[in-house]
Each structure stands twice: as structure tokens, then as C-alpha cells.
């Protein structure tokens, strides 16, 4: 049987995204086939040979329409070589599923008190009227737009969300499409939290298998082993590289990882889930959240306690069996995610060696 369509988010009193770490794929369904990704090679794919990687940091006109149009679309995001300008730029969190997004949301919207823009606000969106900030019962606040899908992003753009100044942060998996809400004066500033791709894939499987409480739960995973999952159409195939390069079907090649590395390095502030505390500290200081009172549900004097509690007891965490590096499961998943592994290694380099001096210590 095929996975069922995910439940459409209608709003929860506590502001939590119920299917936060498994939905928000292309169309919301959690398998590769759902958004045109297939591990089967086509005749067109066979004729498409690997190419050299582009030079990092320089977005020259390539003459390849797909790449040039992607860079044009991503112009909505500021370059990392330029200092962050809080008067003209809106932080945009690129949400990779099962990589700490729910926990980060709790930290930003509740502990820090930021006004957010993700699918929660979409429950209050209207075809007419104006943009507004919605206050939930727990004190968290969201703009009435849905930045998690193509339709919601187009709606937000039509209402001038990128120029409104209502939100303090956007959370979205739709990296390229979210850039469209900005203009030459109002830019987005990307930041993200990444996780080891194989550990993320393992976590995703066991979550999908056990999360009967989620509206995205499907019986297809109930009796499936992780070995079966790893070789099935349901296992992800280089999710990060595909979403960064907008290559959602067919095979990915060396040129895609080169492009993904350049995009990540030039456009995004990097955090690492395995180093959540220093990552959040960097986000907090880089964007100046630590010195500003946003009027949220937690007083500034109590932020430290709130942050410590959330990090110590992360939301949506899910225990599962471990699979050792080099084992059967690990190697099977590695075959489908080798380019994401290369990108993750590059992200570690950016986090430790390149971006470590962005915040004055």
C-alpha cells in the first residue's frame, strides 16, 4: 500500500508542529517517489555525465540555464561575505527534517520570543485581508502565512510578507522558493542546522515506523525492516543536495555536489545538530537575539533557564536502535546518500574552520 496523504496542519494550542520532522517534503509525503525522485536510471540520465565542480564563492554566468536561473532565484538571500544587516534582512531557517527543527523552534519562538513564519501561521491565513501576527495560548507568535509549501509561499509573496517586517524568523524546507518573497532591498539571511545524513536517515525510519501519534503515520512502515527500507523507494536519496540544487528527479552527479557546496557556503550560516549548544549560541549572537527583548512569553532574565530546559529535553526526540558505521544498514544508506555525506563534511569544515570567527568572542 502507498503512504497516505499527510494530515493538513490546522493549528495546535501549544504551537508545536505535529509532523515537523517528517512532513514538509515536496507535497508532504515522506518517500522519494512522492516528489519525483527515483533511484532508477533513465536513458536521459545515462547521457548526463559528471562535470567539474564550480569555483566556490563566485557565481559567474555559466551559460547553463538551469544553474543560472537558480542563482538568480537565490539572489533573494544575502551573501555570507556581507555583514548581517538586521534592518534589511530576515533570518530564514532552512529546515532539514529530523535535524532538530522542533527543538530549534522551541528555542527561537518560546525561549527567545521571536515572531515566526512557518506552517503554523498558515492555519490563520486568509485570501483577503492583511498580514497579522497571531498569538497562541502559550504566548508563541506567528505571522498568518505558510512558508512551508509552494502555495503558501506564493500567497505570502502576494501579500508582501518579505517587506512587512512582521516576522523575526522564517522556518522552511523550501530553500529556493522561499527566496522569492524578498527583493533587492529586503533580503533573507539563510541559516540551517544539519545532521549526519546516515544517522538522520536511520532516525527518520524508526520515527516513521513508530510514530502512530503522527498524522503522517503510514502502515507501509509497520512491518518493514530497516534493511528493506534502505533499498526501497521510500529511503531518501541525497535530500540536501537535491533541495539545494532543485534537482528533484533523476540522478545527481559531481556537478550537483559542487553547486550545493557553493550554495551552502555562500548563502548559509551553518549549525550542526551534534553540536547544538555552540550552534545555537552562534545563531543567537550572530543575529543579535541575545541582546534584544522581543516581548515573547519568556522574560529575558529567564531565557537561560528556558534554553537549558529545551536542550536537555528536546521536543520530538525519539529513541531507536543504533547501527554501527560500516555495518550493513549503514552501507546501504550510504549508497543512496554519498553526496549528502560529502556536503555534510563540507558543512563541518564551514562550521569549525570558516564561520567560527563570524561572531566576536
For each residue, the residues with C-beta under 8 A, 3 or more apart:
1: 218 219 220
2: 220
3: 29 30 31 34 218 220 234
4: 218
5: 28 29
6: 19 23 28 29 30 215 216
7: 18 19 215 216
8:
9: 12 17 18 19 119 120 122 123
10: 123
11: 120 123 124
12: 9 15 16 17 18 120
13: 136 137 138
14: 136 137 138 140
15: 12 109 110 120 136 138 140 142
16: 12 20 102 105 315 316
17: 9 12 20 23 101 102 105 118 119 120
18: 7 9 12 214 215
19: 6 7 9 22 23 24 28 214 215 216
20: 16 17 23 24 97 101 102 105 316
21: 97 98 99 101 102 204 207 316
22: 19 30 97 98 204 207 208 211 214 216
23: 6 17 19 20 28 30 97 216
24: 19 20 28 95 97 119 148 149 172 173 174
25: 28 29 30 34 35 97 173
26: 29 34 35 36 248
27: 34 35 149
28: 5 6 19 23 24 25 34 149 216
29: 3 5 6 25 26 34 35
30: 3 6 22 23 25 34 204 208 216 218 234
31: 3 34 233 234 235
32: 35 37 38 39 233 234 235 236 237
33: 36 37 38 233 234
34: 3 25 26 27 28 29 30 31
35: 25 26 27 29 32 248
36: 26 33 248 249
37: 32 33 236 237 242 248 249
38: 32 33 233 249 250
39: 32 233 237 336
40:
41: 45 46 251
42: 45 46 250
43: 46 47
44: 47 48 250
45: 41 42 48 250 251
46: 41 42 43
47: 43 44
48: 44 45 250 251 253
49: 253
50: 253 254 255
51: 253 254 255
52: 254 255 258
53: 254 255 257 258 259 261 262
54: 58 60 62 255 258 259 262
55: 58 60 262
56: 261 262 265 266
57: 81 262 265 266
58: 54 55
59: 71 262 266
60: 54 55
61: 68
62: 54 67 68
63: 68
64: 67 68
65: 68 69
66: 69 70 246
67: 62 64 70 71 259
68: 61 62 63 64 65 71 72
69: 65 66 72 73
70: 66 67 73 74 176 245 246 259
71: 59 67 68 74 75
72: 68 69 75
73: 69 70 76 176 179 180
74: 70 71 77 176 179 263 267
75: 71 72 179
76: 73 162 178 179 180 181 182 183 187 188
77: 74 92 179 182 187 188 189 190 267
78: 82 84 85 89 187 188 189 267
79: 82 266 267
80: 265 266 267 268 269 355
81: 57 266
82: 78 79 85
83:
84: 78 89 189 286 287
85: 78 82 88 89 187
86: 89 287 288
87:
88: 85 185 186 187
89: 78 84 85 86 186 187 188 189
90: 162 167 168 169 170 182 186 187 188 189
91: 168 169 170 188 189 191 287
92: 77 169 170 172 178 188 189 190 191
93: 101 104 108 169 170 171 172 190 191 192 193
94: 172 173 175 190 191 192 268
95: 24 99 101 118 171 172 173 192
96: 99 101 173 192 193 194 195 200 239 240
97: 20 21 22 23 24 25 101 173 200 204 239
98: 21 22 195 200 203 204 207
99: 21 95 96 193 194 195 200 273
100: 103 104 193 195 273 276 314
101: 17 20 21 93 95 96 97 104 105 171 193
102: 16 17 20 21 105 106 314 315 316
103: 100 106 107 276 310 311 314 315 316 317
104: 93 100 101 107 108 193 280
105: 16 17 20 101 102 108 109 116 118 171 315
106: 102 103 109 110 111 310 315
107: 103 104 110 111 112 280 307 310 311
108: 93 104 105 111 112 114 116 169 289
109: 15 105 106 112 113 114 115 116 140 141 142 169 296
110: 15 106 107 113 138 139 140 296 297 298 306 310
111: 106 107 108 296 298 303 306 307 310
112: 107 108 109 284 289 294 296 298 303
113: 109 110 139 141 293 294 295 296 297 298
114: 108 109 167 168 169 289 294 296
115: 109 133 141 142 143 166 167 168 169 294
116: 105 108 109 120 121 140 141 142 143 167 168 169 170 171
117: 121 142 143 145 147 156 161 166 167 169 170 171
118: 17 95 105 121 122 142 146 147 148 170 171 172
119: 9 17 24 122 123 146 147 148 149 152
120: 9 11 12 15 17 116 123 136 142
121: 116 117 118 124 125 134 142 143 144 145 146 147
122: 9 118 119 125 144 145 146 148 152
123: 9 10 11 119 120
124: 11 121 132 134 142 144
125: 121 122 144 145 146 152 155
126: 129 144
127:
128:
129: 126 132
130: 159
131: 143 144 145 159 160 161 164 166
132: 124 129 143 144 166
133: 115 141 142 143 144 166
134: 121 124 141 142 143 144
135: 139 140 141
136: 13 14 15 120 139 140 141 142
137: 13 14
138: 13 14 15 110 297
139: 110 113 135 136 296 297 298
140: 14 15 109 110 116 135 136 296 297
141: 109 113 115 116 133 134 135 136 296
142: 15 109 115 116 117 118 120 121 124 133 134 136
143: 115 116 117 121 131 132 133 134 161 164 166 167
144: 121 122 124 125 126 131 132 133 134
145: 117 121 122 125 131 152 155 156 159 161
146: 118 119 121 122 125 149 151 152 153 155 156
147: 117 118 119 121 152 153 156 170 171 172 174 178 181
148: 24 118 119 122 152 171 172 173 174
149: 24 27 28 119 146 152 153 174
150: 153 154 174 177
151: 146 154 155
152: 119 122 125 145 146 147 148 149 155 156
153: 146 147 149 150 156 157 172 174 177 178 180 181
154: 150 151 157 158 180
155: 125 145 146 151 152 158 159
156: 117 145 146 147 152 153 159 161 162 181
157: 153 154 160 161 162 180 181
158: 154 155
159: 130 131 145 155 156 164
160: 131 157 163 164
161: 117 131 143 145 156 157 164 166 167 181
162: 76 90 156 157 181 182 183 186 188
163: 160 183 185 186
164: 131 143 159 160 161 167
165:
166: 115 117 131 132 133 143 161
167: 90 114 115 116 117 143 161 164 170
168: 90 91 114 115 116 294
169: 90 91 92 93 108 109 114 115 116 117
170: 90 91 92 93 116 117 118 147 167 178 188
171: 93 95 101 105 116 117 118 147 148
172: 24 92 93 94 95 118 147 148 153 175 177 178
173: 24 25 94 95 96 97 148 243
174: 24 147 148 149 150 153 177 178 243
175: 94 172 178 179 190 243 244
176: 70 73 74 179 243 244 246
177: 150 153 172 174 180
178: 76 92 147 153 170 172 174 175 181 188
179: 73 74 75 76 77 175 176 182 188
180: 73 76 153 154 157 177
181: 76 147 153 156 157 161 162 178 188
182: 76 77 90 162 179 186 187 188
183: 76 162 163 186
184:
185: 88 163
186: 88 89 90 162 163 182 183
187: 76 77 78 85 88 89 90 182
188: 76 77 78 89 90 91 92 162 170 178 179 181 182
189: 77 78 84 89 90 91 92 269 287
190: 77 92 93 94 175 267 268 269
191: 91 92 93 94 268 269 270 271 283 286 287
192: 93 94 95 96 264 268 269 270 271
193: 93 96 99 100 101 104 271 272 273 276 279
194: 96 99 240 270 271 272 273 344 347
195: 96 98 99 100 199 200 203 272 273 274 344
196: 199 200 274 344
197: 200 201 239 240 333 337 340 341 344
198: 201 202 325 330 333 334 337 341
199: 195 196 202 203
200: 96 97 98 99 195 196 197 203 204
201: 197 198 204 205 230 235 236 333 336 337
202: 198 199 205 206 226 320 323 329 333
203: 98 195 199 200 206 207 318 320
204: 21 22 30 97 98 200 201 207 208 236
205: 201 202 208 209 221 226 229 235
206: 202 203 209 210 226 318 320 321
207: 21 22 98 203 204 210 211 318 320
208: 22 30 204 205 211 216 217 218 221
209: 205 206 221 222 224
210: 206 207 318 320
211: 22 207 208 214 216 217 318
212: 217
213: 217
214: 18 19 22 211 217
215: 6 7 18 19
216: 6 7 19 22 23 28 30 208 211
217: 208 211 212 213 214
218: 1 3 4 30 208 221
219: 1 222
220: 1 2 3 224 234
221: 205 208 209 218 224 229 234
222: 209 219
223:
224: 209 220 221 228 229 232 234
225: 228 229
226: 202 205 206 229 230 323 329
227: 230 231 328 329 332
228: 224 225 231 232
229: 205 221 224 225 226 232 234 235
230: 201 226 227 235 329 332 333 336
231: 227 228 235 332
232: 224 228 229 235
233: 31 32 33 38 39
234: 3 30 31 32 33 220 221 224 229
235: 31 32 201 205 229 230 231 232 333 336
236: 32 37 201 204 239 336 337
237: 32 37 39 242 252 336 337
238: 241 242 252 256 336 337 338 339 340
239: 96 97 197 236 242 243 337 340
240: 96 194 197 243 244 260 340 343 344
241: 238 244 245 247 252 256 257 260 339 340 343
242: 37 237 238 239 245 246 247 248 252 256
243: 173 174 175 176 239 240 246 248
244: 175 176 240 241 259 260 263 264 343
245: 70 241 242 252 256 259 260 263
246: 66 70 176 242 243
247: 241 242 250 252 256
248: 26 35 36 37 242 243
249: 36 37 38
250: 38 42 44 45 48 247
251: 41 45 48
252: 237 238 241 242 245 247 256 257 339
253: 48 49 50 51 256 257
254: 50 51 52 53 257 258
255: 50 51 52 53 54 258 259
256: 238 241 242 245 247 252 253 259 260 339
257: 53 241 252 253 254 260 261 339 342 343
258: 52 53 54 254 255 261 262
259: 53 54 67 70 244 245 255 256 262 263
260: 240 241 244 245 256 257 263 264 339 343
261: 53 56 257 258 264 265 342 343 346
262: 53 54 55 56 57 59 258 259 265 266
263: 74 244 245 259 260 266 267 268
264: 192 244 260 261 267 268 270 343 346 347 350
265: 56 57 80 261 262 268 346 350 354
266: 56 57 59 79 80 81 262 263
267: 74 77 78 79 80 190 263 264
268: 80 94 190 191 192 263 264 265
269: 80 189 190 191 192 282 283 286 355 358
270: 191 192 194 264 347 350 351 355
271: 191 192 193 194 275 276 279 280 282 283 351
272: 193 194 195 275 276 279 347 348 351
273: 99 100 193 194 195 276 279
274: 195 196
275: 271 272 278 279 351
276: 100 103 193 271 272 273 279 280 311
277: 280 281 311
278: 275 281 282
279: 193 271 272 273 275 276 282 283 351
280: 104 107 271 276 277 283 284 307 311
281: 277 278 284 285
282: 269 271 278 279 285 286 355 358 359
283: 191 269 271 279 280 286 287 289
284: 112 280 281 287 289 290
285: 281 282 288 289 290 359
286: 84 191 269 282 283 358 359
287: 84 86 91 189 191 283 284
288: 86 285 291 292
289: 108 112 114 283 284 285 292 294
290: 284 285
291: 288
292: 288 289
293: 113 300
294: 112 113 114 115 168 289
295: 113
296: 109 110 111 112 113 114 139 140 141
297: 110 113 138 139 140
298: 110 111 112 113 139 302 303 306
299: 302 303
300: 293 303
301:
302: 298 299 305 306
303: 111 112 298 299 300 306 307
304: 307 308
305: 302 308 309
306: 110 111 298 302 303 309 310
307: 107 111 280 303 304 310 311
308: 304 305 311 312
309: 305 306 312 313
310: 103 106 107 110 111 306 307 313 314 315
311: 103 107 276 277 280 307 308 314
312: 308 309
313: 309 310 317
314: 100 102 103 310 311 317
315: 16 102 103 105 106 310
316: 16 20 21 102 103
317: 103 313 314
318: 203 206 207 210 211
319:
320: 202 203 206 207 210
321: 206
322:
323: 202 226 327 329 330
324: 327 330
325: 198 330
326: 330 331
327: 323 324 330 331
328: 227 331 332
329: 202 226 227 230 323 332 333
330: 198 323 324 325 326 327 333 334
331: 326 327 328 334 335
332: 227 230 231 328 329 335 336
333: 197 198 201 202 230 235 329 330 336 337
334: 198 330 331 337 338 341
335: 331 332 338
336: 39 201 230 235 236 237 238 332 333
337: 197 198 201 236 237 238 239 333 334 340 341
338: 238 334 335 341 342
339: 238 241 252 256 257 260 342 343
340: 197 238 239 240 241 337 343 344
341: 197 198 334 337 338 344 345
342: 257 261 338 339 345 346
343: 240 241 244 257 260 261 264 339 340 346 347
344: 194 195 196 197 240 340 341 347 348
345: 341 342 348 349
346: 261 264 265 342 343 349 350
347: 194 264 270 272 343 344 350 351
348: 272 344 345 351 352
349: 345 346 352 353 354
350: 264 265 270 346 347 353 354 355
351: 270 271 272 275 279 347 348 354 355 356
352: 348 349 356
353: 349 350 356
354: 265 349 350 351
355: 80 269 270 282 350 351 358
356: 351 352 353
357:
358: 269 282 286 355
359: 282 285 286
360:
361:
